[in-house]
Amino acid sequence: MGKVVIKNLKKSFGDLEVLKDINLEVCEREVICIIGASGSGKSTLLRCINALEDASSGTVEVDGHDITGAHADINKYRQDIGMVFQQFNLFPHMTVLQNISFAPISLKLKTKEEAQAKAHELLKRVDLEEKANVYPEQLSGGQQQRVAIARALAMEPDVMLFDEPTSALDPEMVGEVLAVMKKLANEGMTMIVVTHEMGFAKEVADRVIFIDEGYIVEQGPPSEIFGNPKNERTINFLNKVL
């Protein structure tokens, strides 16, 4: 599971049209990297995919369920979609272990024992086993972001969304977070990643999508987008960032 189908998605904030007509199909186990200038609509697109923003029109389907429908059980579908933000959003008064096990316990998806066993397993996956009982403030930014990834994985999602997960980090911490994301990609997780890390997009993405002014302007395999972009706007953008 983990297929996402977006049809004619539009999103406006008042008179400002941020997404103008997005059509996108993400296959199971596919890794998509979304690139583009700030303000082009990338983060808004992610927030529409997990219903943090209501679409103005169009549909978003996850595993065949329309999450934009009037009767959609958003909370149920949101359990299938993990999200990692720029800011780590960890609960400061909870230990790392409690942060990761909190949602499965409070939603009664697992017993406390099961959730904590899963949390230990996830900490191992993100190379932070020894940090289970410390508090977020005792961790570096890179470690906090890896805990945030483990917390999202604790819900056993079908799809993982990453909204510029390294942009708030000091440069020396970026690599440790990208390494965890590469591992997830290699394990077959469906991932949609908004990123400024072009090296990561080149290496890990199955498909790169360039968004500009609310439209998907160009998409294709990394070799094509970075090696031979067709659209003038894509070329201009890549000349600035590469």
Accessible surface in RSA format (square Angstrom, percent):
REM  Atomic radii and reference values for relative SASA: ProtOr
REM  Chains: A
REM  Algorithm: Lee & Richards
REM  Probe-radius: 1.40
REM  Slices: 20
REM RES _ NUM      All-atoms   Total-Side   Main-Chain    Non-polar    All polar
REM                ABS   REL    ABS   REL    ABS   REL    ABS   REL    ABS   REL
RES MET A   1   140.73  72.9 107.53  71.2  33.20  79.0  76.16  64.8  64.57  85.5
RES GLY A   2     0.05   0.1   0.00   N/A   0.05   0.1   0.00   0.0   0.05   0.1
RES LYS A   3    88.49  43.2  87.76  53.8   0.73   1.7  42.52  38.3  45.97  49.0
RES VAL A   4     0.45   0.3   0.45   0.4   0.00   0.0   0.45   0.4   0.00   0.0
RES VAL A   5    21.56  14.2  21.39  19.4   0.16   0.4  21.39  18.6   0.16   0.4
RES ILE A   6     2.06   1.2   0.00   0.0   2.06   5.0   0.00   0.0   2.06   5.6
RES LYS A   7   103.67  50.6 103.30  63.4   0.37   0.9  58.89  53.0  44.78  47.7
RES ASN A   8    80.34  55.4  79.38  76.7   0.97   2.3  20.17  48.5  60.17  58.2
RES LEU A   9     0.00   0.0   0.00   0.0   0.00   0.0   0.00   0.0   0.00   0.0
RES LYS A  10    79.58  38.8  79.58  48.8   0.00   0.0  24.31  21.9  55.27  58.9
RES LYS A  11    22.54  11.0  22.54  13.8   0.00   0.0   0.00   0.0  22.54  24.0
RES SER A  12    39.07  33.0  29.04  38.8  10.02  23.1  15.39  32.8  23.67  33.2
RES PHE A  13    86.35  43.2  73.57  45.6  12.78  33.3  79.23  48.0   7.12  20.4
RES GLY A  14    74.53  91.9   0.00   N/A  74.53  91.9  44.34 121.7  30.19  67.6
RES ASP A  15   157.98 110.7 120.43 119.9  37.55  88.8  44.31 104.3 113.67 113.4
RES LEU A  16   119.66  66.6 115.42  82.6   4.23  10.6 118.52  83.2   1.14   3.1
RES GLU A  17    71.85  41.2  61.92  46.8   9.93  23.6  16.47  31.9  55.38  45.2
RES VAL A  18    23.55  15.5  17.06  15.4   6.49  15.6  21.48  18.7   2.07   5.6
RES LEU A  19     0.00   0.0   0.00   0.0   0.00   0.0   0.00   0.0   0.00   0.0
RES LYS A  20    53.96  26.3  50.05  30.7   3.91   9.3  16.61  15.0  37.35  39.8
RES ASP A  21    56.77  39.8  45.66  45.4  11.11  26.3   8.90  20.9  47.87  47.7
RES ILE A  22     0.26   0.1   0.00   0.0   0.26   0.6   0.26   0.2   0.00   0.0
RES ASN A  23    71.55  49.3  59.78  57.8  11.76  28.3  33.14  79.8  38.40  37.1
RES LEU A  24     8.48   4.7   0.11   0.1   8.37  21.0   5.90   4.1   2.58   6.9
RES GLU A  25    84.25  48.4  78.81  59.6   5.44  13.0  23.13  44.7  61.12  49.9
RES VAL A  26     0.00   0.0   0.00   0.0   0.00   0.0   0.00   0.0   0.00   0.0
RES CYS A  27    65.29  49.4  65.10  72.6   0.18   0.4  20.86  52.8  44.43  47.9
RES GLU A  28    91.80  52.7  77.48  58.6  14.33  34.1  18.31  35.4  73.49  60.0
RES ARG A  29   152.13  63.9 139.25  71.0  12.88  30.7  43.88  60.0 108.25  65.6
RES GLU A  30    24.97  14.3  22.26  16.8   2.71   6.5  11.54  22.3  13.44  11.0
RES VAL A  31     4.50   3.0   4.50   4.1   0.00   0.0   4.50   3.9   0.00   0.0
RES ILE A  32     0.00   0.0   0.00   0.0   0.00   0.0   0.00   0.0   0.00   0.0
RES CYS A  33     0.00   0.0   0.00   0.0   0.00   0.0   0.00   0.0   0.00   0.0
RES ILE A  34     0.00   0.0   0.00   0.0   0.00   0.0   0.00   0.0   0.00   0.0
RES ILE A  35     0.00   0.0   0.00   0.0   0.00   0.0   0.00   0.0   0.00   0.0
RES GLY A  36     0.48   0.6   0.00   N/A   0.48   0.6   0.00   0.0   0.48   1.1
RES ALA A  37    46.93  43.2  42.24  65.2   4.69  10.7  46.62  65.7   0.31   0.8
RES SER A  38   100.11  84.6  71.37  95.2  28.75  66.2  46.04  98.0  54.07  75.8
RES GLY A  39    80.26  99.0   0.00   N/A  80.26  99.0  41.91 115.0  38.35  85.9
RES SER A  40     5.20   4.4   1.78   2.4   3.41   7.9   4.98  10.6   0.22   0.3
RES GLY A  41     6.27   7.7   0.00   N/A   6.27   7.7   3.33   9.1   2.94   6.6
RES LYS A  42     6.79   3.3   5.07   3.1   1.72   4.1   0.65   0.6   6.14   6.5
RES SER A  43    36.46  30.8  33.70  45.0   2.76   6.4  25.93  55.2  10.53  14.7
RES THR A  44    19.13  13.6  18.34  18.6   0.80   1.9   0.46   0.6  18.67  28.2
RES LEU A  45     0.00   0.0   0.00   0.0   0.00   0.0   0.00   0.0   0.00   0.0
RES LEU A  46     0.00   0.0   0.00   0.0   0.00   0.0   0.00   0.0   0.00   0.0
RES ARG A  47    77.49  32.5  77.49  39.5   0.00   0.0  16.13  22.0  61.36  37.2
RES CYS A  48     1.86   1.4   0.17   0.2   1.69   4.0   0.17   0.4   1.69   1.8
RES ILE A  49     0.21   0.1   0.21   0.2   0.00   0.0   0.21   0.1   0.00   0.0
RES ASN A  50     5.51   3.8   4.44   4.3   1.07   2.6   0.64   1.5   4.87   4.7
RES ALA A  51    17.06  15.7   7.15  11.0   9.92  22.6   8.56  12.1   8.50  22.5
RES LEU A  52    66.71  37.2  41.37  29.6  25.33  63.7  43.37  30.5  23.34  62.8
RES GLU A  53    38.91  22.3  35.92  27.2   2.99   7.1   2.21   4.3  36.70  30.0
RES ASP A  54   111.97  78.4 104.00 103.5   7.98  18.9  32.46  76.4  79.51  79.3
RES ALA A  55    24.99  23.0   2.16   3.3  22.83  51.9   2.16   3.0  22.83  60.5
RES SER A  56    66.18  55.9  26.83  35.8  39.35  90.6  30.29  64.5  35.89  50.3
RES SER A  57    55.18  46.6  45.73  61.0   9.45  21.8  47.52 101.2   7.66  10.7
RES GLY A  58    29.55  36.4   0.00   N/A  29.55  36.4  10.04  27.6  19.51  43.7
RES THR A  59    44.46  31.6  44.46  45.1   0.00   0.0  41.42  55.6   3.04   4.6
RES VAL A  60     0.00   0.0   0.00   0.0   0.00   0.0   0.00   0.0   0.00   0.0
RES GLU A  61    48.91  28.1  48.70  36.8   0.21   0.5   1.60   3.1  47.31  38.6
RES VAL A  62     3.23   2.1   2.57   2.3   0.66   1.6   2.57   2.2   0.66   1.8
RES ASP A  63    25.35  17.8   6.27   6.2  19.07  45.1  11.69  27.5  13.66  13.6
RES GLY A  64    64.01  78.9   0.00   N/A  64.01  78.9  29.98  82.3  34.02  76.2
RES HIS A  65    81.81  44.7  78.78  54.8   3.03   7.7  49.21  50.7  32.60  37.9
RES ASP A  66    53.67  37.6  42.09  41.9  11.58  27.4  22.56  53.1  31.11  31.0
RES ILE A  67     5.96   3.4   2.79   2.1   3.17   7.6   2.79   2.0   3.17   8.6
RES THR A  68    47.09  33.5  13.35  13.5  33.74  80.4  19.65  26.4  27.44  41.5
RES GLY A  69    30.80  38.0   0.00   N/A  30.80  38.0  22.75  62.4   8.05  18.0
RES ALA A  70   102.54  94.3  51.95  80.2  50.58 115.1  64.81  91.3  37.73  99.9
RES HIS A  71   180.81  98.8 150.28 104.5  30.53  78.1 110.19 113.6  70.61  82.2
RES ALA A  72    24.78  22.8   0.46   0.7  24.32  55.3   7.45  10.5  17.34  45.9
RES ASP A  73    75.72  53.0  67.84  67.5   7.88  18.6  29.97  70.5  45.75  45.6
RES ILE A  74    49.68  28.3  46.28  34.5   3.40   8.2  46.32  33.4   3.36   9.1
RES ASN A  75   102.09  70.4  98.21  94.9   3.88   9.3  24.08  58.0  78.01  75.4
RES LYS A  76   109.86  53.6 106.92  65.6   2.94   7.0  78.21  70.4  31.65  33.7
RES TYR A  77    31.91  14.9  31.91  18.2   0.00   0.0   5.06   3.8  26.85  33.1
RES ARG A  78    77.61  32.6  69.42  35.4   8.19  19.5  30.87  42.2  46.74  28.3
RES GLN A  79    47.33  26.5  43.61  31.9   3.72   8.9  11.51  24.5  35.82  27.2
RES ASP A  80    42.81  30.0  42.81  42.6   0.00   0.0   0.49   1.1  42.33  42.2
RES ILE A  81     7.80   4.4   1.25   0.9   6.55  15.8   1.35   1.0   6.45  17.5
RES GLY A  82     5.94   7.3   0.00   N/A   5.94   7.3   5.94  16.3   0.00   0.0
RES MET A  83    24.10  12.5   7.06   4.7  17.04  40.6   7.06   6.0  17.04  22.6
RES VAL A  84     1.03   0.7   0.00   0.0   1.03   2.5   1.03   0.9   0.00   0.0
RES PHE A  85    54.14  27.1  52.30  32.4   1.84   4.8  52.30  31.7   1.84   5.3
RES GLN A  86    62.46  34.9  60.94  44.5   1.53   3.6   8.25  17.6  54.22  41.1
RES GLN A  87   106.66  59.6 105.71  77.3   0.95   2.3  47.46 101.0  59.21  44.9
RES PHE A  88    31.13  15.6  27.48  17.0   3.66   9.5  27.91  16.9   3.22   9.2
RES ASN A  89    84.23  58.1  57.28  55.4  26.95  64.9  30.84  74.2  53.39  51.6
RES LEU A  90    19.33  10.8   1.53   1.1  17.80  44.7   1.57   1.1  17.76  47.8
RES PHE A  91    73.36  36.7  73.20  45.3   0.16   0.4  73.36  44.5   0.00   0.0
RES PRO A  92   100.54  73.3  91.14  83.1   9.41  34.2  91.61  75.6   8.93  55.5
RES HIS A  93   128.69  70.3 104.38  72.5  24.31  62.2  90.48  93.2  38.21  44.5
RES MET A  94    28.40  14.7  28.40  18.8   0.00   0.0  27.85  23.7   0.55   0.7
RES THR A  95    17.37  12.4  17.37  17.6   0.00   0.0  15.36  20.6   2.01   3.0
RES VAL A  96     0.04   0.0   0.04   0.0   0.00   0.0   0.04   0.0   0.00   0.0
RES LEU A  97    17.78   9.9  17.78  12.7   0.00   0.0  17.78  12.5   0.00   0.0
RES GLN A  98    81.68  45.7  79.91  58.4   1.77   4.2  20.20  43.0  61.48  46.6
RES ASN A  99     0.60   0.4   0.05   0.1   0.55   1.3   0.00   0.0   0.60   0.6
RES ILE A 100     0.40   0.2   0.21   0.2   0.19   0.5   0.21   0.2   0.19   0.5
RES SER A 101     2.46   2.1   1.88   2.5   0.57   1.3   0.57   1.2   1.88   2.6
RES PHE A 102    86.84  43.4  82.76  51.3   4.07  10.6  86.84  52.6   0.00   0.0
RES ALA A 103    28.77  26.5  27.67  42.7   1.10   2.5  28.40  40.0   0.37   1.0
RES PRO A 104     2.83   2.1   2.83   2.6   0.00   0.0   2.83   2.3   0.00   0.0
RES ILE A 105    57.40  32.7  51.65  38.5   5.75  13.9  51.65  37.2   5.75  15.6
RES SER A 106    58.41  49.4  32.29  43.1  26.12  60.2  34.30  73.0  24.11  33.8
RES LEU A 107    86.99  48.4  68.20  48.8  18.79  47.2  72.03  50.6  14.96  40.3
RES LYS A 108   180.64  88.1 150.82  92.5  29.82  71.0 109.05  98.2  71.59  76.3
RES LEU A 109    88.47  49.3  57.90  41.4  30.57  76.8  61.71  43.3  26.76  72.0
RES LYS A 110    48.13  23.5  37.81  23.2  10.32  24.6  28.29  25.5  19.84  21.1
RES THR A 111    75.56  53.7  65.79  66.7   9.77  23.3  71.83  96.5   3.73   5.6
RES LYS A 112   120.34  58.7 115.54  70.9   4.80  11.4  57.97  52.2  62.37  66.4
RES GLU A 113   129.12  74.1 119.59  90.5   9.52  22.7  72.78 140.8  56.34  46.0
RES GLU A 114    91.51  52.5  83.63  63.3   7.88  18.8  37.26  72.1  54.25  44.3
RES ALA A 115     2.37   2.2   0.00   0.0   2.37   5.4   0.33   0.5   2.05   5.4
RES GLN A 116    44.10  24.7  44.10  32.2   0.00   0.0   6.38  13.6  37.72  28.6
RES ALA A 117    63.57  58.5  50.08  77.3  13.49  30.7  57.27  80.7   6.30  16.7
RES LYS A 118    36.65  17.9  34.63  21.2   2.02   4.8  12.52  11.3  24.13  25.7
RES ALA A 119     0.23   0.2   0.02   0.0   0.21   0.5   0.12   0.2   0.11   0.3
RES HIS A 120    87.43  47.8  84.01  58.4   3.41   8.7  56.42  58.2  31.00  36.1
RES GLU A 121    92.89  53.3  85.94  65.0   6.95  16.5  39.53  76.5  53.36  43.6
RES LEU A 122     0.31   0.2   0.31   0.2   0.00   0.0   0.31   0.2   0.00   0.0
RES LEU A 123     0.10   0.1   0.10   0.1   0.00   0.0   0.10   0.1   0.00   0.0
RES LYS A 124   129.62  63.2 123.19  75.6   6.43  15.3  65.62  59.1  64.00  68.2
RES ARG A 125    73.00  30.6  68.81  35.1   4.18  10.0  35.98  49.2  37.01  22.4
RES VAL A 126     0.55   0.4   0.55   0.5   0.00   0.0   0.55   0.5   0.00   0.0
RES ASP A 127    92.27  64.6  75.43  75.1  16.84  39.8  27.36  64.4  64.91  64.7
RES LEU A 128     1.53   0.9   1.53   1.1   0.00   0.0   1.53   1.1   0.00   0.0
RES GLU A 129    95.99  55.1  84.48  63.9  11.51  27.4  23.84  46.1  72.15  58.9
RES GLU A 130   125.51  72.1  91.01  68.9  34.50  82.1  72.36 140.0  53.15  43.4
RES LYS A 131    51.98  25.4  51.98  31.9   0.00   0.0   4.57   4.1  47.40  50.5
RES ALA A 132     5.26   4.8   4.80   7.4   0.46   1.0   4.80   6.8   0.46   1.2
RES ASN A 133   115.11  79.4  99.09  95.8  16.02  38.6  31.61  76.1  83.50  80.7
RES VAL A 134    35.21  23.2  33.40  30.2   1.81   4.4  35.21  30.6   0.00   0.0
RES TYR A 135    89.99  42.0  89.99  51.2   0.00   0.0  51.99  39.1  38.00  46.8
RES PRO A 136     7.13   5.2   7.12   6.5   0.01   0.0   7.13   5.9   0.00   0.0
RES GLU A 137   156.25  89.7 119.71  90.6  36.53  87.0  46.32  89.6 109.92  89.7
RES GLN A 138   110.95  62.0  78.89  57.7  32.06  76.3  36.08  76.8  74.87  56.8
RES LEU A 139    11.93   6.6   0.00   0.0  11.93  30.0   1.72   1.2  10.21  27.5
RES SER A 140    39.81  33.6  24.96  33.3  14.85  34.2  33.05  70.4   6.76   9.5
RES GLY A 141    18.07  22.3   0.00   N/A  18.07  22.3  10.89  29.9   7.19  16.1
RES GLY A 142     0.00   0.0   0.00   N/A   0.00   0.0   0.00   0.0   0.00   0.0
RES GLN A 143    35.86  20.1  35.86  26.2   0.00   0.0   1.55   3.3  34.31  26.0
RES GLN A 144    34.25  19.2  34.25  25.0   0.00   0.0   0.00   0.0  34.25  26.0
RES GLN A 145     0.03   0.0   0.03   0.0   0.00   0.0   0.00   0.0   0.03   0.0
RES ARG A 146    24.12  10.1  24.12  12.3   0.00   0.0   0.35   0.5  23.78  14.4
RES VAL A 147     0.21   0.1   0.21   0.2   0.00   0.0   0.21   0.2   0.00   0.0
RES ALA A 148     4.45   4.1   2.79   4.3   1.66   3.8   2.79   3.9   1.66   4.4
RES ILE A 149     0.00   0.0   0.00   0.0   0.00   0.0   0.00   0.0   0.00   0.0
RES ALA A 150     0.00   0.0   0.00   0.0   0.00   0.0   0.00   0.0   0.00   0.0
RES ARG A 151    47.57  20.0  45.61  23.3   1.96   4.7  17.43  23.8  30.15  18.3
RES ALA A 152    12.03  11.1   2.46   3.8   9.57  21.8  11.61  16.3   0.42   1.1
RES LEU A 153     7.37   4.1   4.81   3.4   2.56   6.4   4.81   3.4   2.56   6.9
RES ALA A 154     2.92   2.7   1.80   2.8   1.13   2.6   1.80   2.5   1.13   3.0
RES MET A 155    36.28  18.8  22.79  15.1  13.48  32.1  25.13  21.4  11.15  14.8
RES GLU A 156    95.76  55.0  74.34  56.2  21.43  51.0  32.89  63.6  62.87  51.3
RES PRO A 157     9.87   7.2   0.73   0.7   9.14  33.2   0.73   0.6   9.14  56.8
RES ASP A 158    37.03  25.9  30.63  30.5   6.39  15.1   3.99   9.4  33.04  32.9
RES VAL A 159     0.12   0.1   0.12   0.1   0.00   0.0   0.12   0.1   0.00   0.0
RES MET A 160     0.00   0.0   0.00   0.0   0.00   0.0   0.00   0.0   0.00   0.0
RES LEU A 161     0.00   0.0   0.00   0.0   0.00   0.0   0.00   0.0   0.00   0.0
RES PHE A 162     0.00   0.0   0.00   0.0   0.00   0.0   0.00   0.0   0.00   0.0
RES ASP A 163    11.26   7.9  11.26  11.2   0.00   0.0   0.00   0.0  11.26  11.2
RES GLU A 164    20.50  11.8  18.79  14.2   1.72   4.1   2.36   4.6  18.15  14.8
RES PRO A 165     1.42   1.0   1.35   1.2   0.07   0.3   1.35   1.1   0.07   0.4
RES THR A 166     8.11   5.8   5.24   5.3   2.88   6.9   0.12   0.2   7.99  12.1
RES SER A 167    59.49  50.3  20.75  27.7  38.75  89.3  29.45  62.7  30.04  42.1
RES ALA A 168    47.31  43.5  10.26  15.8  37.04  84.3  21.92  30.9  25.39  67.2
RES LEU A 169    16.19   9.0   0.31   0.2  15.88  39.9   1.71   1.2  14.47  38.9
RES ASP A 170    77.73  54.5  74.81  74.5   2.92   6.9   8.08  19.0  69.65  69.5
RES PRO A 171   116.52  84.9  99.88  91.0  16.64  60.5 104.13  86.0  12.39  77.0
RES GLU A 172   134.93  77.5 102.03  77.2  32.91  78.3  69.23 133.9  65.70  53.6
RES MET A 173    36.19  18.7  36.19  24.0   0.00   0.0  34.53  29.4   1.66   2.2
RES VAL A 174    20.23  13.3  20.23  18.3   0.00   0.0  20.23  17.6   0.00   0.0
RES GLY A 175    45.29  55.8   0.00   N/A  45.29  55.8  37.38 102.6   7.90  17.7
RES GLU A 176    56.29  32.3  43.65  33.0  12.65  30.1  26.57  51.4  29.72  24.3
RES VAL A 177     0.00   0.0   0.00   0.0   0.00   0.0   0.00   0.0   0.00   0.0
RES LEU A 178    19.45  10.8  19.45  13.9   0.00   0.0  19.45  13.7   0.00   0.0
RES ALA A 179    55.62  51.1  47.50  73.3   8.12  18.5  49.73  70.0   5.89  15.6
RES VAL A 180     7.42   4.9   6.38   5.8   1.04   2.5   7.15   6.2   0.28   0.7
RES MET A 181     0.35   0.2   0.35   0.2   0.00   0.0   0.35   0.3   0.00   0.0
RES LYS A 182    62.27  30.4  62.27  38.2   0.00   0.0  24.63  22.2  37.65  40.1
RES LYS A 183    76.20  37.2  72.66  44.6   3.54   8.4  58.57  52.7  17.63  18.8
RES LEU A 184     4.53   2.5   4.34   3.1   0.18   0.5   4.34   3.0   0.18   0.5
RES ALA A 185    15.85  14.6   4.35   6.7  11.50  26.2   4.63   6.5  11.23  29.7
RES ASN A 186   128.89  88.9  92.87  89.7  36.02  86.7  30.13  72.5  98.76  95.5
RES GLU A 187    87.70  50.3  57.99  43.9  29.71  70.7  48.15  93.1  39.55  32.3
RES GLY A 188    15.24  18.8   0.00   N/A  15.24  18.8   6.86  18.8   8.38  18.8
RES MET A 189    31.63  16.4  24.94  16.5   6.70  15.9  28.32  24.1   3.31   4.4
RES THR A 190     2.22   1.6   1.24   1.3   0.99   2.4   0.00   0.0   2.22   3.4
RES MET A 191     0.00   0.0   0.00   0.0   0.00   0.0   0.00   0.0   0.00   0.0
RES ILE A 192     0.00   0.0   0.00   0.0   0.00   0.0   0.00   0.0   0.00   0.0
RES VAL A 193     0.40   0.3   0.40   0.4   0.00   0.0   0.40   0.3   0.00   0.0
RES VAL A 194     0.00   0.0   0.00   0.0   0.00   0.0   0.00   0.0   0.00   0.0
RES THR A 195     3.03   2.2   2.43   2.5   0.60   1.4   0.71   0.9   2.32   3.5
RES HIS A 196    82.54  45.1  65.03  45.2  17.52  44.8  49.65  51.2  32.89  38.3
RES GLU A 197    52.18  30.0  50.23  38.0   1.95   4.6   3.96   7.7  48.22  39.4
RES MET A 198    15.51   8.0  11.96   7.9   3.55   8.5  11.96  10.2   3.55   4.7
RES GLY A 199    49.22  60.7   0.00   N/A  49.22  60.7  37.83 103.8  11.38  25.5
RES PHE A 200     5.85   2.9   0.16   0.1   5.70  14.8   1.92   1.2   3.94  11.3
RES ALA A 201     0.00   0.0   0.00   0.0   0.00   0.0   0.00   0.0   0.00   0.0
RES LYS A 202   103.95  50.7  86.64  53.2  17.31  41.2  43.70  39.3  60.24  64.2
RES GLU A 203   120.55  69.2  85.21  64.5  35.34  84.1  43.44  84.0  77.11  63.0
RES VAL A 204    22.88  15.1   8.32   7.5  14.56  35.1  12.40  10.8  10.48  28.4
RES ALA A 205     9.84   9.1   0.00   0.0   9.84  22.4   0.00   0.0   9.84  26.1
RES ASP A 206    77.44  54.2  59.66  59.4  17.78  42.0  21.56  50.7  55.88  55.7
RES ARG A 207    45.42  19.1  45.42  23.2   0.00   0.0  24.20  33.1  21.21  12.9
RES VAL A 208     0.00   0.0   0.00   0.0   0.00   0.0   0.00   0.0   0.00   0.0
RES ILE A 209     0.00   0.0   0.00   0.0   0.00   0.0   0.00   0.0   0.00   0.0
RES PHE A 210     2.66   1.3   2.66   1.6   0.00   0.0   2.66   1.6   0.00   0.0
RES ILE A 211     0.00   0.0   0.00   0.0   0.00   0.0   0.00   0.0   0.00   0.0
RES ASP A 212    23.30  16.3  23.30  23.2   0.00   0.0   0.60   1.4  22.70  22.6
RES GLU A 213   108.73  62.4  99.81  75.5   8.92  21.2  35.14  68.0  73.59  60.1
RES GLY A 214     0.49   0.6   0.00   N/A   0.49   0.6   0.00   0.0   0.49   1.1
RES TYR A 215    97.74  45.6  97.74  55.6   0.00   0.0  59.93  45.0  37.80  46.6
RES ILE A 216    36.85  21.0  12.91   9.6  23.95  57.7  12.91   9.3  23.95  65.0
RES VAL A 217    27.18  17.9   1.59   1.4  25.60  61.7   6.77   5.9  20.41  55.4
RES GLU A 218    23.52  13.5  16.96  12.8   6.55  15.6  19.40  37.5   4.12   3.4
RES GLN A 219    70.32  39.3  51.17  37.4  19.15  45.6  21.09  44.9  49.23  37.3
RES GLY A 220     6.85   8.5   0.00   N/A   6.85   8.5   6.85  18.8   0.00   0.0
RES PRO A 221    61.06  44.5  60.95  55.6   0.12   0.4  61.00  50.4   0.07   0.4
RES PRO A 222    17.07  12.4  16.57  15.1   0.50   1.8  16.88  13.9   0.19   1.2
RES SER A 223    90.02  76.1  68.24  91.1  21.78  50.2  61.36 130.7  28.65  40.1
RES GLU A 224    76.92  44.2  72.57  54.9   4.35  10.4  19.53  37.8  57.39  46.9
RES ILE A 225     1.89   1.1   1.82   1.4   0.07   0.2   1.89   1.4   0.00   0.0
RES PHE A 226    27.27  13.6   7.95   4.9  19.32  50.3   8.02   4.9  19.25  55.1
RES GLY A 227    62.03  76.5   0.00   N/A  62.03  76.5  30.18  82.8  31.86  71.3
RES ASN A 228    88.75  61.2  86.92  84.0   1.83   4.4  20.81  50.1  67.95  65.7
RES PRO A 229    27.51  20.0  19.07  17.4   8.44  30.7  19.07  15.7   8.44  52.5
RES LYS A 230   138.12  67.4 109.24  67.0  28.88  68.8 106.79  96.1  31.33  33.4
RES ASN A 231    50.06  34.5  44.78  43.3   5.28  12.7   8.94  21.5  41.12  39.7
RES GLU A 232   120.35  69.1 116.02  87.8   4.33  10.3  51.16  99.0  69.19  56.5
RES ARG A 233    96.61  40.6  92.91  47.4   3.70   8.8  46.10  63.0  50.51  30.6
RES THR A 234     0.00   0.0   0.00   0.0   0.00   0.0   0.00   0.0   0.00   0.0
RES ILE A 235    58.70  33.4  57.99  43.2   0.71   1.7  58.56  42.2   0.14   0.4
RES ASN A 236    70.19  48.4  67.45  65.2   2.74   6.6  16.57  39.9  53.62  51.8
RES PHE A 237    19.01   9.5  16.37  10.1   2.64   6.9  18.61  11.3   0.40   1.1
RES LEU A 238     7.13   4.0   6.57   4.7   0.56   1.4   6.90   4.8   0.23   0.6
RES ASN A 239   110.05  75.9  84.15  81.3  25.91  62.4  27.32  65.8  82.73  80.0
RES LYS A 240   171.98  83.9 134.97  82.8  37.01  88.1  95.01  85.5  76.97  82.0
RES VAL A 241    66.10  43.5  33.62  30.4  32.48  78.3  39.78  34.6  26.32  71.4
RES LEU A 242   105.41  58.7  45.08  32.2  60.33 151.7  76.86  54.0  28.55  76.8
END  Absolute sums over single chains surface
CHAIN  1 A    11124.5       8792.1       2332.4       5598.4       5526.1
END  Absolute sums over all chains
TOTAL         11124.5       8792.1       2332.4       5598.4       5526.1
